[in-house]
Amino acid sequence: MAVTLDDDARQYLETFEEVTGADGIDCIIDTGADGARVQLTIVVASGQLGEAIGPDGRTVTQFQERIGLPVRLVENADDPEAFVTNAFAPATVYNVTISENNDTVAYVEVADSDRGVAIGSNGRTIETVRRLAARHCGIDDVQLI
C-alpha cells in the first residue's frame, strides 16, 4: 500500500536516514492534546532495525537528540500478522488473528504483563498501531484480547 507523507514527515524520514543509514518507510508524528509534537514513530525497512538502533542504542539516541523528540521504531514486514506483532514491540505478542468479515480486524493476544505496554500512555501505542495497520495492511481495527 502506498503511504502519503506530509512535508514534516518526509523531512523527519530524510534526517532519520541521514543519521542512521537505515531506510525509513513511514513516519507518524504523534501530538498531545495541546497539539505539540510528543513522539515520532518510524517504520524501518525490514532487516534494518539493528542498523537504525546502532550499538548500545547510540544511533537512534543521536537521531532523537537531533530532532528533540522520543522515537519509536517499528520494523516493516510483508506479512500483516508479523507487521502488527512488530508494531507492538516490545510487548510480547503471542498471536495475531486477522478476521475478514464486514471489515478487517486484527485480534492480538499479548502477555498479561505487557498489556499496559501494548496500550501505551493515554492509549498512544495502540492508536499508533491502528494507524500503521490501516496504512500498511488495510486493517480497519486492532483489538487486544
N, C-alpha and C positions, 0 to 999 in steps of 0.2 A: 504494500500500500504506500502510495506517495504521501509524504508528510510535508505540509507547507509551513514554513517558519517565517516569523516576522523579522525585521531588521535586527532587533536586540538579540533574539535567539541566534541568528546567524553570526553576529559578532561574538557572542559567547562561545559558540562552537569553533569559530576561527581561532580564538585565543586558546581554547582548550587544546586544539590540535597542535598549535604552535608550541605550547608549554609541555604537553605530554608526549607528542609524537604519535598518539593513538588517533584513530578515525572516530569522529563523533557522528552519530546517525540522527539524533534528535535532541532537543533541549526544551525542557519545560521550566518556566520561571514561575515559582510559587510566590504569592504575595500574601501579606497579612490582612487583617480586617481594615487597616488604615491604608492599604494599597502599596505599602512599602515592600520591596523585594526581601524575602526571607530565606530562600533556598533555590538552588538550581538542581534539576535532575537531568543528567546527561546519559543518553543511551550510547554505549560504546560498541564499536564493531565486534562481532564475535571473535573470540580468541585474543583480544587486545586489552582485556581488563587489567591484567598484571602490568602491562606497559603503562597504562593510564594511572595506576596506583603508584607504581615505582617502588624502589627498595625502601622498606620501612614506612611506606606511605608518603615519602618525600615529594614525589612528583605531583600528586593530587593536592597535597598541602600547599605546594608552591602555586598551583593554579588558584586555590581558594584564597590565598593571601593576595594574589594579583587582582582578583575580582571583588574581594571583600565580602564574599558570601559563602556559607556552607554548601557543599556539593554532595549529592548522592549519585553514585554511578550504577548503572544497570547494564549488564551485558546483553547484547542482542542475541536472538535465537530464531531459527527458521520455523521451529515448531511452536504453536501457540501455548501449549502447556509448559514447555521449557521457558518461554518468554515470561509468562506470568510468574513462574517459580523464581526466575532471576530478578524480576521486579520487586518481589517481596524480601529479597536478601537484605539483611542477614537472618531474617526469621526462618525457622525450619519449616519447610513445606513438605507434608507427607504425600499429598495427592492433589492433582488438578483434574477436574472433570468438566468437560465443556458440553453443555446441553444446547441443542438447536431445535427449539420448538417455534413459538411465535417470534422469539428473539434469541440471541446467542448469549448465554450466561456461563461464566466460569465459576465453578464451585471449588473453593480452595480450602483444603484441610491443613491447618497449621498446628504446631505443637501448642498445647495449652499455655505453657510458659512463655511462648512467643506471641501470643495473641495481641498484647499491647504494642509490641514492636510492629506487627503487621498492620495495626490500625494507625499507629503514629500519633504524635501530638496534635490534638484538635482534629483527628481523622485525616491528617495531611497525607500520610503514606498510602492508605487505601484509596483515597481520591486520586492521587497521582498514578497509582497502578491502574485504576479505572480509565483514566485519560490515555495512558500509554497503551493499554489493551485495546481500546477503541481505535486509536490511531494506527497501531501496527498489526492488529489481528482481526479487526472488525468485530470485536466482542462488545456487546451492548452493556453488560454489567458484570461485576465481580463481587461474589458473595463469600464471606468466610463461613465455614461450617465447623 
